[in-house]
Amino acid sequence: MFVKWYPIETSSGVKKVQGLGEKFVAESLNRFGIQWDRPKSIVTPFGKYTPDFFCVMSGVFIEVKGMRTALKMVGLASLLENGRTKWAGTLDENSLKKMKWVHENVAPIDIYINDNPNDATYKSYLPDFEDKVKGFKVVYGKEHFLTWLRIDKYFHKREKIEEELDGEY
């Protein structure tokens, strides 16, 4: 299971993104004129964590996941039910621990869950998933992500937006 890398033009040069979900996010951020970068790894007590995107103006990381990888990340379902490869068939919350640490100690992380019609069978896990990712902003699907961009979610510092919306962000 190999994910394709895509070159994306940015104001600071060409950046490579991994998979169609990241490609959609990168192209959408570009379309809305939101400056972003590919952050370097961050050392946490649980190991290194590398967010997918950093939105410069808002100071927010964006983590892109498919539904199956999101469920694996929080320890709810293995990526491949038959476990053809050892890592894909295991459950581990270490990724979530690293993300929580960065979210609480470095900068907020928003989680974008990419649409995939094949993931419909995993929708039953959503209540448990949402319980595990409390405190994170989670965006499901392309339309919701584009709505966030339309209402300036990544143009301003996160604290300023939350203050203006009385915490209803």
Buried (B, 14 or more C-beta within 10 A) or exposed (E): EEEEEBEBEBEEEEBEBBBBBBBBBBBBBBEBEBBBEBBEEBEBEBEEBEBBBBBEBBBBBBBBBBBBBBBBBBBBBBBBEEEEEEEBBEEEBEBBBBBBBBBEEBBBBBBBBBBBEEBEEBEEBBEBBEEBBEEBBBBBEBEEBBEBBEEEBBBEEBEEBEEEEEEEE
